[in-house]
Amino acid sequence: MGNNTTALQIRVRYLAVLKGLAERPEKTVTLEGGSLSDLIELLRQTEAAPLKSRFFSSNGDVRPDLLIFINGVDHSLLGGRAAGLKDGDEVIFLPSVHGG
């Protein structure tokens, strides 16, 4: 099989506090890669600073309290950051709520 570099259209949705930090809480992005990691890297490069400050920790990793769902399934059940994405998939980012 050859390398398929067809761009994917991925629907991105930010929920809870992320919704207020995002310039657009729901959007479709064009992704040149095929994994969740590729999508996260695209968001790291393109999103506004307020969202990125809540999304990424100081070491540059996605914050551990951020839940990520691909078509309604927790990404950890699909291979984590290496999870593959297909054209038309929906990826939801949801910070878990902590009391205190």
C-alpha positions as CSV (number, residue, x, y, z in Angstrom):
1,M,0.0,0.0,0.0
2,G,1.2,3.5,-0.8
3,N,1.1,6.5,1.4
4,N,-2.4,8.0,1.3
5,T,-2.1,11.7,2.0
6,T,-5.7,12.6,1.4
7,A,-6.8,15.4,3.7
8,L,-9.5,14.4,6.2
9,Q,-12.3,16.6,7.4
10,I,-12.6,16.3,11.1
11,R,-15.3,17.9,13.2
12,V,-13.9,19.3,16.5
13,R,-16.1,20.2,19.4
14,Y,-15.1,21.9,22.6
15,L,-17.4,21.5,25.7
16,A,-17.7,23.0,29.1
17,V,-15.1,25.6,30.0
18,L,-13.3,25.0,26.7
19,K,-16.4,26.2,24.8
20,G,-15.9,29.7,26.2
21,L,-12.2,29.8,25.5
22,A,-12.4,28.7,21.9
23,E,-13.0,31.2,19.1
24,R,-15.3,28.6,17.6
25,P,-16.6,25.9,19.9
26,E,-17.6,23.7,17.0
27,K,-15.8,23.6,13.7
28,T,-14.5,21.3,10.9
29,V,-10.8,21.2,10.4
30,T,-8.7,19.8,7.5
31,L,-6.2,17.3,8.8
32,E,-3.3,16.1,6.7
33,G,-2.4,13.3,9.1
34,G,-4.5,10.4,10.2
35,S,-4.1,10.2,14.0
36,L,-5.5,12.0,17.0
37,S,-1.9,13.1,17.7
38,D,-1.9,14.8,14.3
39,L,-5.1,16.6,15.2
40,I,-3.8,17.7,18.6
41,E,-0.6,19.1,17.0
42,L,-2.8,21.0,14.4
43,L,-4.8,22.5,17.3
44,R,-1.6,23.4,19.1
45,Q,-0.5,25.5,16.1
46,T,-3.9,27.1,15.2
47,E,-5.9,27.7,18.4
48,A,-6.0,31.0,20.4
49,A,-3.9,31.4,23.5
50,P,-6.7,31.2,26.1
51,L,-7.8,27.8,24.8
52,K,-4.3,26.5,24.5
53,S,-3.5,27.6,28.1
54,R,-6.3,25.4,29.4
55,F,-5.7,22.6,26.9
56,F,-2.0,22.1,27.3
57,S,0.1,21.9,30.5
58,S,3.3,23.8,31.0
59,N,5.4,20.9,29.5
60,G,3.3,21.0,26.3
61,D,1.3,17.8,26.9
62,V,-2.5,17.7,26.8
63,R,-3.7,18.2,30.4
64,P,-4.5,14.9,32.1
65,D,-8.0,16.0,33.1
66,L,-9.0,16.5,29.5
67,L,-11.3,13.8,28.2
68,I,-11.1,13.1,24.5
69,F,-13.8,11.3,22.6
70,I,-13.7,10.1,19.0
71,N,-17.2,9.5,17.7
72,G,-18.4,9.2,21.3
73,V,-15.8,6.7,22.4
74,D,-13.0,7.5,24.9
75,H,-9.8,7.8,23.0
76,S,-8.0,5.6,25.5
77,L,-10.1,2.7,24.3
78,L,-9.0,3.4,20.7
79,G,-5.3,3.6,21.1
80,G,-4.8,6.9,22.9
81,R,-3.0,9.6,20.9
82,A,-2.2,7.0,18.2
83,A,-5.9,6.4,17.6
84,G,-6.6,6.6,13.9
85,L,-9.1,9.2,12.5
86,K,-11.3,8.8,9.4
87,D,-12.8,11.5,7.2
88,G,-16.0,12.8,8.9
89,D,-15.0,11.7,12.4
90,E,-16.1,13.9,15.4
91,V,-13.6,14.6,18.1
92,I,-14.9,16.1,21.4
93,F,-12.7,17.7,24.1
94,L,-14.2,17.8,27.5
95,P,-12.4,18.9,30.7
96,S,-13.4,16.7,33.6
97,V,-15.0,18.5,36.5
98,H,-13.2,18.5,39.9
99,G,-14.7,19.8,43.1
100,G,-12.7,21.6,45.7
